Amino acid sequence: MSEREIISAVKYVSRMKPEFMLSEIRDYVKDDVTTGQLYAVIGPMAYDLSLKIVPVDGDYKVMRMAAPKALILDEKERRLQEEFLASPRVPESLEDLIERYVVKKTTRPWNDPVVLEKIRKAIVVQKAEYWKEGESRKISYDKGYSILGYMAYQFPVYFAQFEHILYGLARDGLLKDRIKVLDVGAGPGTATLAIIDFYRRLGRGEAIISSLEKYDENIEAFMSMAPKYAEDGRVEIEKPIKADLANINPDSIPDNLDLMVFSNVLNELEMDTERKAEIVTAMAKKLAPDGNILIIEPADKVNSLGMRKLAIALMKKGLGVYSPCSFIWCARCSPTSCWTFEEKDDIKPTGLMEKVAEEEPYRFMNTDIKYSYAVLRKDTLSREKYRVPPKARFARFSRLKTHKDRRINVVAAVMSGDLGDIKNHVFKLCDGTSVKPVYAVIPSYHVEANNESLMQAKYGDVVEIYNVLARYNKEYDAYNLLVTRNTKVNPVFQK
């Protein structure tokens, strides 16, 4: 059986007919093949051939589809997403699937006191392992209750933070109305379920999601929830490929991927940054020319710094950083002191989380949304296109030592929310050249119309700041740029 001949025949017939039965292809090939054999060849390639294949009475209907195009959200669609993200929560229908999975695994009611206590113990063990460092850190999901603990404690936050990032990709025009995704280290399907939810809310667009997962327990949970949550047919779910990311064979994953997701997984690999970069780079060969790699890690200092170091290592291997970093001086930064993260409004706890945290909320309630992330691509596209003009009179952060106690002009990306208090607003800044941390400090009584753009800037936005006082903070070995009522802050609009 010649696969090339079958593919050629399908391409020919699909150009001639908008719809046809797959069995018709048997008339165009020399060998005697069954419809099942035809599907085995064409099924995995349907997306790349812009075809949709639907089983019909022992045969398959093949329908020609338009080539994917950019998913541009209209005002109503943006409002729907923003209303959800303003007060995010796991949808009730998904909560129901989670609770039913708990019942399936334990053969007891999901809120049974015995079940809840075992989930609490699993959460305690996971948290203890998470905060270890070095070779003693062993994070695994090979036991049933470890998955249930994850679903109760970590899943809601990771689910919401992924929807925030996904909406950002859509807002920037990086998603398509038909998208091919690989969820790497999928776990019980956190990122996959968020993608399904995003497209359900949108009411249009399609996705096909492949995934990699090491643990059987995670695969079982994934298959118990993701296909059911995707029953409206907008997102096609393939069974996860069982694989250890540490030894992954890139040939085992699909080609022409539009989005490759590493959500809270690379920090769990017991290897150095260079080896992680080698794995991601090898897998990036399966990315479409305009595809995106999304790496998300927790916001704590160790994992956030580790993610930034990985992003720089990937740049050295030929990938480009789209966001949130902006290399406005056309120079690569040093991530040794770059502890930055995105922070969003808290998520509403699920019913399962509330029951688990009933007696000790300080220990088992987890609603803070904080994360570090990077979007990487094969090309040179970047979210912030601003570059410092050749003769512009801005001081580089790498030279702040020579400007100490002087008023200067700077240009930088805002890389944090407000870290201050009611008296002083504090924002971490980055221009890609700094060795020491740099913060903009604006006393509340100095906030004026000419500098309030700093208060309004979103994570990653670039601003020009004029007439700011540079001071060295010896206690924290950092520089503070004092913004006063005479300081002017201009947002840079060059998207």
DADAUR-V250482 format. One line per field, one symbol per residue. phi: phi as a letter, one per 30 degrees, with the letter a starting at -180 (. if undefined). psi: psi as a letter, one per 20 degrees, with the letter a starting at -180 (. if undefined). burial: b if it has 9 or more other ideal C-beta (glycine too) atoms within 8 Angstrom, else e. A space follows every 10 residues. Layout:
phi=???
psi=???
burial=???
//
This chain:
phi=.cdddddddd ddddddbdba dddddedccd ddbdddddde ddedceddch bccbdbhibb dcbdbddebe dcdddddddd ddddddbdad eeddeddddd dedddchbed cdedddddde dddeddddde ddbidddbcb bcbedddddd ddcceedddd dddedddddd ddicccdbbc bbccidhdje dddddededd ddiaibbbcc abadcddddd deddcedddc ddidccccde ddacedbdce ddcdchddbc ccchbddddd addddddddd ddddddddec dbcccbbddd dddddddddd ddddddcjdc cdaddbcdch bddcddcccb adbbdedddd ddddddcecb ddcbcbbdcb acabcbbdcc dbdccdbdee cdccddddcd edceibdbcb bacdcaddcc bddbcbbdcb cicdccdbbc cbeedcdbed bdeddcdcej dcbcbciccd bccdechbcc cdccdcdccc dccbd
psi=pohhgggggg gghhhhphqr phhhhhiiqg qoqrhghghh ghgiigghjl qppppoliap ppppqqqqrp noprgghggg ghggihmqqp qhhhgggghh hggghikrqh jphgghhhgg hhgggghghg iqqbiionpr ljqghhghgg hhghggghgg hhhggghggg hikirrioqp qooplhbjkg hghhgggghg hhjrqqqpor qpphphhggg ggihgghhik iiihpppqpq poqohhkqoh iiqrrlphpp pnolhhiipm rrgghghggg gghihjqqhk rqpopprrir gghghhgghg gghhghjiqq ogriqpmhjk qqrojhjmnq qqprqqqpqr hgggghjghm hhhipnipop qqrppqrhaj pqgoipqpqh jqmqpqhijh hijpkqprpr prqokraojb ahhpppppqp jiiqhqqpqp poqhiiprhi jihhhiqrpi qpqpoplqpp qpnhhjlrpp oopaijpppp qonl.
burial=eeeebbbebb bbbbeeeeeb bbbbbbeebe eebebebbbe bbeebbbebb bebeeeeebb bbbbeeebee bebeeebbeb bbebbeebbb eeebbebbbb bbbebbeeeb bbeebbebbb bbbbbbeebe ebeeeebeee bebebbbbbb bbbbbbbbbb bbbbbbbbbb ebeebbbbbb bbbbbbbbbb bbbbbbbbbb bbeebbbbbb bbbbbebbbe bbbbbbeebb eeebbbbeeb bebebeebeb eebbebbbbb bbbbbbbebe eebebbbbbb bbbbebbeee bbbbbbbbbe eebbbbbbbb bbbbbebebb bbbbbbbbbe eebebebbeb bbbbeebebb bbbbbbbeee eeebbbbebb bbbbbbbbee ebbbebebee eeebbbbeeb eebbeeeebb bbbbbbeeee eeebbbbbbb bbbbebbbbb bbbbebbeee bbbbbebebb bbbbbbebbb bbbeeeebbb bbbbeebbbb bbeee
//
